[in-house]
């Protein structure tokens, strides 16, 4: 399979999907994705997108919470 954007080689991987949603960063681990080795574009199956949206929108209880360090280059 090839990348839609650059034509690079795409491999199946499990990634951590991050999203800023309602004022919080959300991380969903072990998301199956096809990742381009060349440009880093991530492609998801329709089924995976459905499951991601269901997980985020239904506000399921997270498996665990982590602290996130925030840096600021303005200082
Ligand atoms: Zn690509």
PDB file of the backbone (N, CA, C, O) and the ligand in Angstrom, with CONECT records:
HET     ZN  A 101       1
ATOM      1  N   UNK A   1       0.839  -1.201   0.000  1.00  0.00           N
ATOM      2  CA  UNK A   1       0.000   0.000   0.000  1.00  0.00           C
ATOM      3  C   UNK A   1       0.878   1.256   0.000  1.00  0.00           C
ATOM      4  O   UNK A   1       1.952   1.263   0.601  1.00  0.00           O
ATOM      5  N   UNK A   2       0.423   2.313  -0.670  1.00  0.00           N
ATOM      6  CA  UNK A   2       1.209   3.543  -0.769  1.00  0.00           C
ATOM      7  C   UNK A   2       0.457   4.733  -0.188  1.00  0.00           C
ATOM      8  O   UNK A   2      -0.773   4.766  -0.149  1.00  0.00           O
ATOM      9  N   UNK A   3       1.235   5.697   0.257  1.00  0.00           N
ATOM     10  CA  UNK A   3       0.687   6.925   0.849  1.00  0.00           C
ATOM     11  C   UNK A   3      -0.029   7.748  -0.214  1.00  0.00           C
ATOM     12  O   UNK A   3       0.471   7.925  -1.325  1.00  0.00           O
ATOM     13  N   UNK A   4      -1.238   8.259   0.154  1.00  0.00           N
ATOM     14  CA  UNK A   4      -2.006   9.104  -0.770  1.00  0.00           C
ATOM     15  C   UNK A   4      -1.293  10.423  -1.067  1.00  0.00           C
ATOM     16  O   UNK A   4      -1.424  10.978  -2.158  1.00  0.00           O
ATOM     17  N   UNK A   5      -0.551  10.910  -0.103  1.00  0.00           N
ATOM     18  CA  UNK A   5       0.053  12.239  -0.242  1.00  0.00           C
ATOM     19  C   UNK A   5       1.361  12.230  -1.024  1.00  0.00           C
ATOM     20  O   UNK A   5       1.549  13.020  -1.949  1.00  0.00           O
ATOM     21  N   UNK A   6       2.273  11.319  -0.637  1.00  0.00           N
ATOM     22  CA  UNK A   6       3.611  11.402  -1.220  1.00  0.00           C
ATOM     23  C   UNK A   6       4.011  10.132  -1.977  1.00  0.00           C
ATOM     24  O   UNK A   6       5.054  10.100  -2.630  1.00  0.00           O
ATOM     25  N   UNK A   7       3.186   9.093  -1.890  1.00  0.00           N
ATOM     26  CA  UNK A   7       3.505   7.856  -2.584  1.00  0.00           C
ATOM     27  C   UNK A   7       4.531   6.994  -1.856  1.00  0.00           C
ATOM     28  O   UNK A   7       5.003   5.989  -2.388  1.00  0.00           O
ATOM     29  N   UNK A   8       4.868   7.397  -0.637  1.00  0.00           N
ATOM     30  CA  UNK A   8       5.829   6.643   0.175  1.00  0.00           C
ATOM     31  C   UNK A   8       5.251   5.328   0.667  1.00  0.00           C
ATOM     32  O   UNK A   8       4.057   5.067   0.521  1.00  0.00           O
ATOM     33  N   UNK A   9       6.115   4.497   1.256  1.00  0.00           N
ATOM     34  CA  UNK A   9       5.668   3.201   1.738  1.00  0.00           C
ATOM     35  C   UNK A   9       4.929   3.343   3.066  1.00  0.00           C
ATOM     36  O   UNK A   9       5.332   4.120   3.932  1.00  0.00           O
ATOM     37  N   UNK A  10       3.849   2.587   3.214  1.00  0.00           N
ATOM     38  CA  UNK A  10       2.989   2.689   4.392  1.00  0.00           C
ATOM     39  C   UNK A  10       3.044   1.377   5.159  1.00  0.00           C
ATOM     40  O   UNK A  10       2.932   0.303   4.569  1.00  0.00           O
ATOM     41  N   UNK A  11       3.217   1.464   6.482  1.00  0.00           N
ATOM     42  CA  UNK A  11       3.226   0.233   7.276  1.00  0.00           C
ATOM     43  C   UNK A  11       2.179   0.298   8.386  1.00  0.00           C
ATOM     44  O   UNK A  11       1.840   1.368   8.891  1.00  0.00           O
ATOM     45  N   UNK A  12       1.678  -0.892   8.748  1.00  0.00           N
ATOM     46  CA  UNK A  12       0.670  -1.004   9.808  1.00  0.00           C
ATOM     47  C   UNK A  12       1.351  -0.850  11.157  1.00  0.00           C
ATOM     48  O   UNK A  12       2.315  -1.550  11.465  1.00  0.00           O
ATOM     49  N   UNK A  13       0.836   0.075  11.959  1.00  0.00           N
ATOM     50  CA  UNK A  13       1.415   0.277  13.289  1.00  0.00           C
ATOM     51  C   UNK A  13       0.315   0.539  14.292  1.00  0.00           C
ATOM     52  O   UNK A  13      -0.820   0.850  13.931  1.00  0.00           O
ATOM     53  N   UNK A  14       0.679   0.404  15.586  1.00  0.00           N
ATOM     54  CA  UNK A  14      -0.220   0.814  16.664  1.00  0.00           C
ATOM     55  C   UNK A  14       0.323   2.127  17.203  1.00  0.00           C
ATOM     56  O   UNK A  14       1.448   2.192  17.697  1.00  0.00           O
ATOM     57  N   UNK A  15      -0.491   3.171  17.101  1.00  0.00           N
ATOM     58  CA  UNK A  15      -0.002   4.479  17.526  1.00  0.00           C
ATOM     59  C   UNK A  15      -0.809   5.011  18.706  1.00  0.00           C
ATOM     60  O   UNK A  15      -1.863   4.477  19.048  1.00  0.00           O
ATOM     61  N   UNK A  16      -0.294   6.068  19.316  1.00  0.00           N
ATOM     62  CA  UNK A  16      -1.055   6.802  20.327  1.00  0.00           C
ATOM     63  C   UNK A  16      -1.671   8.008  19.647  1.00  0.00           C
ATOM     64  O   UNK A  16      -0.965   8.870  19.124  1.00  0.00           O
ATOM     65  N   UNK A  17      -2.998   8.061  19.659  1.00  0.00           N
ATOM     66  CA  UNK A  17      -3.725   9.145  19.002  1.00  0.00           C
ATOM     67  C   UNK A  17      -3.959  10.243  20.030  1.00  0.00           C
ATOM     68  O   UNK A  17      -4.505   9.985  21.103  1.00  0.00           O
ATOM     69  N   UNK A  18      -3.547  11.476  19.705  1.00  0.00           N
ATOM     70  CA  UNK A  18      -3.749  12.580  20.643  1.00  0.00           C
ATOM     71  C   UNK A  18      -4.699  13.605  20.051  1.00  0.00           C
ATOM     72  O   UNK A  18      -4.694  13.860  18.846  1.00  0.00           O
ATOM     73  N   UNK A  19      -5.510  14.184  20.914  1.00  0.00           N
ATOM     74  CA  UNK A  19      -6.531  15.129  20.465  1.00  0.00           C
ATOM     75  C   UNK A  19      -6.792  16.138  21.583  1.00  0.00           C
ATOM     76  O   UNK A  19      -6.894  15.757  22.749  1.00  0.00           O
ATOM     77  N   UNK A  20      -6.898  17.418  21.234  1.00  0.00           N
ATOM     78  CA  UNK A  20      -7.298  18.439  22.212  1.00  0.00           C
ATOM     79  C   UNK A  20      -8.802  18.573  22.131  1.00  0.00           C
ATOM     80  O   UNK A  20      -9.332  18.999  21.105  1.00  0.00           O
ATOM     81  N   UNK A  21      -9.499  18.216  23.199  1.00  0.00           N
ATOM     82  CA  UNK A  21     -10.952  18.145  23.157  1.00  0.00           C
ATOM     83  C   UNK A  21     -11.535  18.728  24.437  1.00  0.00           C
ATOM     84  O   UNK A  21     -11.209  18.277  25.535  1.00  0.00           O
ATOM     85  N   UNK A  22     -12.387  19.718  24.298  1.00  0.00           N
ATOM     86  CA  UNK A  22     -13.049  20.375  25.432  1.00  0.00           C
ATOM     87  C   UNK A  22     -12.056  20.760  26.527  1.00  0.00           C
ATOM     88  O   UNK A  22     -12.295  20.517  27.710  1.00  0.00           O
ATOM     89  N   UNK A  23     -10.935  21.365  26.116  1.00  0.00           N
ATOM     90  CA  UNK A  23      -9.968  21.884  27.083  1.00  0.00           C
ATOM     91  C   UNK A  23      -9.003  20.875  27.665  1.00  0.00           C
ATOM     92  O   UNK A  23      -8.219  21.217  28.550  1.00  0.00           O
ATOM     93  N   UNK A  24      -9.040  19.655  27.196  1.00  0.00           N
ATOM     94  CA  UNK A  24      -8.124  18.641  27.703  1.00  0.00           C
ATOM     95  C   UNK A  24      -7.458  17.896  26.561  1.00  0.00           C
ATOM     96  O   UNK A  24      -8.037  17.708  25.491  1.00  0.00           O
ATOM     97  N   UNK A  25      -6.230  17.480  26.814  1.00  0.00           N
ATOM     98  CA  UNK A  25      -5.605  16.562  25.876  1.00  0.00           C
ATOM     99  C   UNK A  25      -6.086  15.159  26.165  1.00  0.00           C
ATOM    100  O   UNK A  25      -6.119  14.720  27.315  1.00  0.00           O
ATOM    101  N   UNK A  26      -6.452  14.474  25.128  1.00  0.00           N
ATOM    102  CA  UNK A  26      -6.900  13.089  25.251  1.00  0.00           C
ATOM    103  C   UNK A  26      -5.915  12.212  24.477  1.00  0.00           C
ATOM    104  O   UNK A  26      -5.513  12.544  23.362  1.00  0.00           O
ATOM    105  N   UNK A  27      -5.542  11.112  25.074  1.00  0.00           N
ATOM    106  CA  UNK A  27      -4.670  10.173  24.377  1.00  0.00           C
ATOM    107  C   UNK A  27      -5.379   8.826  24.293  1.00  0.00           C
ATOM    108  O   UNK A  27      -5.852   8.305  25.302  1.00  0.00           O
ATOM    109  N   UNK A  28      -5.450   8.274  23.110  1.00  0.00           N
ATOM    110  CA  UNK A  28      -5.979   6.919  22.944  1.00  0.00           C
ATOM    111  C   UNK A  28      -4.816   6.043  22.471  1.00  0.00           C
ATOM    112  O   UNK A  28      -4.249   6.261  21.400  1.00  0.00           O
ATOM    113  N   UNK A  29      -4.479   5.058  23.285  1.00  0.00           N
ATOM    114  CA  UNK A  29      -3.327   4.216  22.958  1.00  0.00           C
ATOM    115  C   UNK A  29      -3.730   3.024  22.098  1.00  0.00           C
ATOM    116  O   UNK A  29      -4.897   2.635  22.051  1.00  0.00           O
ATOM    117  N   UNK A  30      -2.759   2.469  21.436  1.00  0.00           N
ATOM    118  CA  UNK A  30      -2.939   1.250  20.638  1.00  0.00           C
ATOM    119  C   UNK A  30      -3.974   1.400  19.531  1.00  0.00           C
ATOM    120  O   UNK A  30      -4.800   0.514  19.313  1.00  0.00           O
ATOM    121  N   UNK A  31      -3.919   2.524  18.843  1.00  0.00           N
ATOM    122  CA  UNK A  31      -4.822   2.742  17.716  1.00  0.00           C
ATOM    123  C   UNK A  31      -4.159   2.192  16.451  1.00  0.00           C
ATOM    124  O   UNK A  31      -3.067   2.628  16.087  1.00  0.00           O
ATOM    125  N   UNK A  32      -4.806   1.245  15.783  1.00  0.00           N
ATOM    126  CA  UNK A  32      -4.220   0.720  14.550  1.00  0.00           C
ATOM    127  C   UNK A  32      -4.251   1.773  13.444  1.00  0.00           C
ATOM    128  O   UNK A  32      -5.300   2.352  13.160  1.00  0.00           O
ATOM    129  N   UNK A  33      -3.105   2.015  12.828  1.00  0.00           N
ATOM    130  CA  UNK A  33      -3.022   3.022  11.770  1.00  0.00           C
ATOM    131  C   UNK A  33      -2.032   2.569  10.716  1.00  0.00           C
ATOM    132  O   UNK A  33      -1.148   1.752  10.973  1.00  0.00           O
ATOM    133  N   UNK A  34      -2.200   3.115   9.530  1.00  0.00           N
ATOM    134  CA  UNK A  34      -1.214   2.909   8.484  1.00  0.00           C
ATOM    135  C   UNK A  34      -0.385   4.181   8.431  1.00  0.00           C
ATOM    136  O   UNK A  34      -0.899   5.259   8.130  1.00  0.00           O
ATOM    137  N   UNK A  35       0.898   4.045   8.725  1.00  0.00           N
ATOM    138  CA  UNK A  35       1.763   5.217   8.848  1.00  0.00           C
ATOM    139  C   UNK A  35       2.752   5.252   7.688  1.00  0.00           C
ATOM    140  O   UNK A  35       3.413   4.260   7.383  1.00  0.00           O
ATOM    141  N   UNK A  36       2.836   6.423   7.048  1.00  0.00           N
ATOM    142  CA  UNK A  36       3.762   6.585   5.925  1.00  0.00           C
ATOM    143  C   UNK A  36       5.188   6.716   6.452  1.00  0.00           C
ATOM    144  O   UNK A  36       5.461   7.534   7.330  1.00  0.00           O
ATOM    145  N   UNK A  37       6.086   5.909   5.913  1.00  0.00           N
ATOM    146  CA  UNK A  37       7.480   5.960   6.346  1.00  0.00           C
ATOM    147  C   UNK A  37       8.182   7.214   5.859  1.00  0.00           C
ATOM    148  O   UNK A  37       9.248   7.571   6.360  1.00  0.00           O
ATOM    149  N   UNK A  38       7.592   7.875   4.894  1.00  0.00           N
ATOM    150  CA  UNK A  38       8.258   9.027   4.289  1.00  0.00           C
ATOM    151  C   UNK A  38       7.792  10.362   4.889  1.00  0.00           C
ATOM    152  O   UNK A  38       8.615  11.155   5.346  1.00  0.00           O
ATOM    153  N   UNK A  39       6.468  10.612   4.889  1.00  0.00           N
ATOM    154  CA  UNK A  39       5.982  11.920   5.359  1.00  0.00           C
ATOM    155  C   UNK A  39       5.292  11.835   6.721  1.00  0.00           C
ATOM    156  O   UNK A  39       4.954  12.867   7.301  1.00  0.00           O
ATOM    157  N   UNK A  40       5.080  10.630   7.238  1.00  0.00           N
ATOM    158  CA  UNK A  40       4.494  10.499   8.571  1.00  0.00           C
ATOM    159  C   UNK A  40       2.980  10.586   8.592  1.00  0.00           C
ATOM    160  O   UNK A  40       2.382  10.545   9.667  1.00  0.00           O
ATOM    161  N   UNK A  41       2.339  10.707   7.427  1.00  0.00           N
ATOM    162  CA  UNK A  41       0.874  10.753   7.354  1.00  0.00           C
ATOM    163  C   UNK A  41       0.284   9.483   7.966  1.00  0.00           C
ATOM    164  O   UNK A  41       0.774   8.378   7.734  1.00  0.00           O
ATOM    165  N   UNK A  42      -0.789   9.667   8.760  1.00  0.00           N
ATOM    166  CA  UNK A  42      -1.427   8.522   9.400  1.00  0.00           C
ATOM    167  C   UNK A  42      -2.810   8.313   8.790  1.00  0.00           C
ATOM    168  O   UNK A  42      -3.609   9.244   8.693  1.00  0.00           O
ATOM    169  N   UNK A  43      -3.078   7.073   8.381  1.00  0.00           N
ATOM    170  CA  UNK A  43      -4.377   6.743   7.804  1.00  0.00           C
ATOM    171  C   UNK A  43      -5.089   5.743   8.708  1.00  0.00           C
ATOM    172  O   UNK A  43      -4.485   4.796   9.211  1.00  0.00           O
ATOM    173  N   UNK A  44      -6.393   5.976   8.903  1.00  0.00           N
ATOM    174  CA  UNK A  44      -7.172   5.089   9.765  1.00  0.00           C
ATOM    175  C   UNK A  44      -8.280   4.423   8.958  1.00  0.00           C
ATOM    176  O   UNK A  44      -8.843   5.022   8.042  1.00  0.00           O
ATOM    177  N   UNK A  45      -8.586   3.173   9.313  1.00  0.00           N
ATOM    178  CA  UNK A  45      -9.756   2.503   8.731  1.00  0.00           C
ATOM    179  C   UNK A  45     -11.023   3.203   9.215  1.00  0.00           C
ATOM    180  O   UNK A  45     -11.029   3.815  10.283  1.00  0.00           O
ATOM    181  N   UNK A  46     -12.106   3.113   8.420  1.00  0.00           N
ATOM    182  CA  UNK A  46     -13.390   3.696   8.827  1.00  0.00           C
ATOM    183  C   UNK A  46     -13.838   3.136  10.172  1.00  0.00           C
ATOM    184  O   UNK A  46     -14.370   3.861  11.013  1.00  0.00           O
ATOM    185  N   UNK A  47     -13.618   1.843  10.363  1.00  0.00           N
ATOM    186  CA  UNK A  47     -13.987   1.173  11.604  1.00  0.00           C
ATOM    187  C   UNK A  47     -13.207   1.752  12.786  1.00  0.00           C
ATOM    188  O   UNK A  47     -13.761   1.957  13.866  1.00  0.00           O
ATOM    189  N   UNK A  48     -11.924   2.010  12.569  1.00  0.00           N
ATOM    190  CA  UNK A  48     -11.080   2.580  13.623  1.00  0.00           C
ATOM    191  C   UNK A  48     -11.543   3.993  13.968  1.00  0.00           C
ATOM    192  O   UNK A  48     -11.567   4.374  15.138  1.00  0.00           O
ATOM    193  N   UNK A  49     -11.913   4.775  12.936  1.00  0.00           N
ATOM    194  CA  UNK A  49     -12.402   6.135  13.168  1.00  0.00           C
ATOM    195  C   UNK A  49     -13.681   6.087  14.007  1.00  0.00           C
ATOM    196  O   UNK A  49     -13.838   6.871  14.943  1.00  0.00           O
ATOM    197  N   UNK A  50     -14.589   5.176  13.676  1.00  0.00           N
ATOM    198  CA  UNK A  50     -15.832   5.021  14.447  1.00  0.00           C
ATOM    199  C   UNK A  50     -15.527   4.730  15.911  1.00  0.00           C
ATOM    200  O   UNK A  50     -16.102   5.338  16.813  1.00  0.00           O
ATOM    201  N   UNK A  51     -14.612   3.792  16.130  1.00  0.00           N
ATOM    202  CA  UNK A  51     -14.286   3.413  17.509  1.00  0.00           C
ATOM    203  C   UNK A  51     -13.612   4.556  18.264  1.00  0.00           C
ATOM    204  O   UNK A  51     -13.856   4.748  19.455  1.00  0.00           O
ATOM    205  N   UNK A  52     -12.760   5.316  17.566  1.00  0.00           N
ATOM    206  CA  UNK A  52     -12.103   6.477  18.179  1.00  0.00           C
ATOM    207  C   UNK A  52     -13.141   7.501  18.610  1.00  0.00           C
ATOM    208  O   UNK A  52     -13.122   7.982  19.743  1.00  0.00           O
ATOM    209  N   UNK A  53     -14.052   7.831  17.688  1.00  0.00           N
ATOM    210  CA  UNK A  53     -15.075   8.833  17.975  1.00  0.00           C
ATOM    211  C   UNK A  53     -15.977   8.382  19.112  1.00  0.00           C
ATOM    212  O   UNK A  53     -16.329   9.178  19.983  1.00  0.00           O
ATOM    213  N   UNK A  54     -16.351   7.116  19.106  1.00  0.00           N
ATOM    214  CA  UNK A  54     -17.199   6.587  20.173  1.00  0.00           C
ATOM    215  C   UNK A  54     -16.483   6.695  21.512  1.00  0.00           C
ATOM    216  O   UNK A  54     -17.087   7.068  22.518  1.00  0.00           O
ATOM    217  N   UNK A  55     -15.197   6.369  21.520  1.00  0.00           N
ATOM    218  CA  UNK A  55     -14.409   6.402  22.755  1.00  0.00           C
ATOM    219  C   UNK A  55     -14.335   7.820  23.307  1.00  0.00           C
ATOM    220  O   UNK A  55     -14.467   8.031  24.513  1.00  0.00           O
ATOM    221  N   UNK A  56     -14.124   8.790  22.422  1.00  0.00           N
ATOM    222  CA  UNK A  56     -13.933  10.173  22.850  1.00  0.00           C
ATOM    223  C   UNK A  56     -15.275  10.829  23.203  1.00  0.00           C
ATOM    224  O   UNK A  56     -15.403  11.459  24.253  1.00  0.00           O
ATOM    225  N   UNK A  57     -16.260  10.678  22.332  1.00  0.00           N
ATOM    226  CA  UNK A  57     -17.528  11.388  22.522  1.00  0.00           C
ATOM    227  C   UNK A  57     -18.362  10.830  23.661  1.00  0.00           C
ATOM    228  O   UNK A  57     -19.077  11.576  24.330  1.00  0.00           O
ATOM    229  N   UNK A  58     -18.279   9.541  23.886  1.00  0.00           N
ATOM    230  CA  UNK A  58     -19.098   8.964  24.965  1.00  0.00           C
ATOM    231  C   UNK A  58     -18.474   9.191  26.324  1.00  0.00           C
ATOM    232  O   UNK A  58     -19.021   8.783  27.349  1.00  0.00           O
ATOM    233  N   UNK A  59     -17.305   9.857  26.326  1.00  0.00           N
ATOM    234  CA  UNK A  59     -16.616  10.174  27.585  1.00  0.00           C
ATOM    235  C   UNK A  59     -16.514   8.943  28.483  1.00  0.00           C
ATOM    236  O   UNK A  59     -16.859   8.975  29.665  1.00  0.00           O
ATOM    237  N   UNK A  60     -16.041   7.885  27.895  1.00  0.00           N
ATOM    238  CA  UNK A  60     -15.816   6.682  28.692  1.00  0.00           C
ATOM    239  C   UNK A  60     -14.790   6.975  29.775  1.00  0.00           C
ATOM    240  O   UNK A  60     -13.963   7.877  29.637  1.00  0.00           O
ATOM    241  N   UNK A  61     -14.852   6.202  30.855  1.00  0.00           N
ATOM    242  CA  UNK A  61     -13.878   6.376  31.924  1.00  0.00           C
ATOM    243  C   UNK A  61     -12.505   5.981  31.391  1.00  0.00           C
ATOM    244  O   UNK A  61     -12.329   4.871  30.888  1.00  0.00           O
ATOM    245  N   UNK A  62     -11.530   6.886  31.499  1.00  0.00           N
ATOM    246  CA  UNK A  62     -10.210   6.527  30.960  1.00  0.00           C
ATOM    247  C   UNK A  62      -9.554   5.412  31.744  1.00  0.00           C
ATOM    248  O   UNK A  62      -9.802   5.241  32.937  1.00  0.00           O
ATOM    249  N   UNK A  63      -8.725   4.667  31.067  1.00  0.00           N
ATOM    250  CA  UNK A  63      -8.000   3.567  31.698  1.00  0.00           C
ATOM    251  C   UNK A  63      -7.056   4.094  32.772  1.00  0.00           C
ATOM    252  O   UNK A  63      -6.926   3.510  33.848  1.00  0.00           O
ATOM    253  N   UNK A  64      -6.403   5.210  32.458  1.00  0.00           N
ATOM    254  CA  UNK A  64      -5.535   5.862  33.440  1.00  0.00           C
ATOM    255  C   UNK A  64      -5.378   7.320  33.046  1.00  0.00           C
ATOM    256  O   UNK A  64      -5.710   7.708  31.926  1.00  0.00           O
ATOM    257  N   UNK A  65      -4.867   8.134  33.978  1.00  0.00           N
ATOM    258  CA  UNK A  65      -4.591   9.530  33.662  1.00  0.00           C
ATOM    259  C   UNK A  65      -3.110   9.798  33.872  1.00  0.00           C
ATOM    260  O   UNK A  65      -2.471   9.206  34.741  1.00  0.00           O
ATOM    261  N   UNK A  66      -2.574  10.710  33.050  1.00  0.00           N
ATOM    262  CA  UNK A  66      -1.172  11.076  33.201  1.00  0.00           C
ATOM    263  C   UNK A  66      -1.063  12.585  33.363  1.00  0.00           C
ATOM    264  O   UNK A  66      -1.948  13.331  32.943  1.00  0.00           O
ATOM    265  N   UNK A  67       0.038  13.030  33.981  1.00  0.00           N
ATOM    266  CA  UNK A  67       0.319  14.458  34.041  1.00  0.00           C
ATOM    267  C   UNK A  67       1.057  14.844  32.784  1.00  0.00           C
ATOM    268  O   UNK A  67       1.929  14.107  32.323  1.00  0.00           O
ATOM    269  N   UNK A  68       0.719  15.998  32.218  1.00  0.00           N
ATOM    270  CA  UNK A  68       1.368  16.438  30.989  1.00  0.00           C
ATOM    271  C   UNK A  68       2.172  17.708  31.229  1.00  0.00           C
ATOM    272  O   UNK A  68       1.596  18.740  31.573  1.00  0.00           O
ATOM    273  N   UNK A  69       3.487  17.656  31.054  1.00  0.00           N
ATOM    274  CA  UNK A  69       4.272  18.882  31.185  1.00  0.00           C
ATOM    275  C   UNK A  69       3.974  19.831  30.027  1.00  0.00           C
ATOM    276  O   UNK A  69       3.866  19.403  28.878  1.00  0.00           O
ATOM    277  N   UNK A  70       3.841  21.111  30.332  1.00  0.00           N
ATOM    278  CA  UNK A  70       3.574  22.108  29.293  1.00  0.00           C
ATOM    279  C   UNK A  70       4.712  23.126  29.282  1.00  0.00           C
ATOM    280  O   UNK A  70       5.049  23.674  30.332  1.00  0.00           O
ATOM    281  N   UNK A  71       5.291  23.385  28.158  1.00  0.00           N
ATOM    282  CA  UNK A  71       6.359  24.360  28.016  1.00  0.00           C
ATOM    283  C   UNK A  71       5.875  25.521  27.188  1.00  0.00           C
ATOM    284  O   UNK A  71       4.879  25.412  26.473  1.00  0.00           O
ATOM    285  N   UNK A  72       6.590  26.656  27.281  1.00  0.00           N
ATOM    286  CA  UNK A  72       6.183  27.861  26.562  1.00  0.00           C
ATOM    287  C   UNK A  72       7.417  28.593  26.044  1.00  0.00           C
ATOM    288  O   UNK A  72       8.253  29.027  26.836  1.00  0.00           O
ATOM    289  N   UNK A  73       7.536  28.729  24.773  1.00  0.00           N
ATOM    290  CA  UNK A  73       8.707  29.380  24.182  1.00  0.00           C
ATOM    291  C   UNK A  73       8.603  30.900  24.210  1.00  0.00           C
ATOM    292  O   UNK A  73       9.544  31.578  23.796  1.00  0.00           O
ATOM    293  N   UNK A  74       7.492  31.457  24.685  1.00  0.00           N
ATOM    294  CA  UNK A  74       7.321  32.910  24.696  1.00  0.00           C
ATOM    295  C   UNK A  74       8.167  33.578  25.763  1.00  0.00           C
ATOM    296  O   UNK A  74       8.403  34.784  25.690  1.00  0.00           O
ATOM    297  N   UNK A  75       8.637  32.818  26.764  1.00  0.00           N
ATOM    298  CA  UNK A  75       9.401  33.436  27.867  1.00  0.00           C
ATOM    299  C   UNK A  75      10.884  33.494  27.545  1.00  0.00           C
ATOM    300  O   UNK A  75      11.673  33.980  28.355  1.00  0.00           O
TER     301      UNK A  75
HETATM  302 ZN    ZN A 101       3.514   9.965   2.662  1.00  0.00          ZN
END
